[in-house]
Amino acid sequence: MDGPSRHDEFLLNRLNQRVSRMLQEIDKFNIAEYMLLLNNPRRFFWVNFLGGVGRGVGAALGATVVAAVIIFVMQRMVVLNLPIIGDYIAEIVKIVQNQL
C-alpha cells in the first residue's frame, strides 16, 4: 500500500475535530473539579447541605411572597364588594388574618 488515502485523512481529521470538541465540552462542565469533589466526602456533604438549605430558604421565601400577593389581591376584591365571591373571600381573609 502507498499509505493513507485522501478519504482516510479526511476521516482522521474529522475524528480529531470531534475529539477536540468533546474535550472542550468536558472542560466546560468542570468534570475534573467534580471528580475532586467526589473524592472529598466532607466537602461533598457540605456543598450539598448548603445547597439544600439555600433551596429550602428560597422556596419558603417564594411561597411567602406568593401568599402575600394572593392575600393582598383578595383583600382588594373584598373592597369591590362582588356579590357572590365577596363574602366567600372576606371569610377567607378573616381566617388568614386571625391565623397571623
Phi, psi and omega in degrees: 000151183273352184123187182292142178277172179298323179295318178296319178296320178299314180296319179295320177296317178297318179298317179298318179296319180293319178296319178298317178296320179296319178296323176295319178295319178298318177298322179299321184275002178053048181300322181297316179295322179296319179295321176297321178296319180294331180279355178241089186301323182295314179294321178300316178299311183294321178297315180290322179297311181293325176296319178295318178297317179298317178295321180295315179295319178298318179295318180295315179295319179298316179295323179296316180296316180297316179296320179296319179295318179297316179295319178299315179296319180295321178297321179292328178290328177294321180297327179291343178056054176292140189303301187267316186285329185304312181296319180296315180292321179300320179294319179295317179297319178298316180298315181296316181294324178293327180286333179283000000 
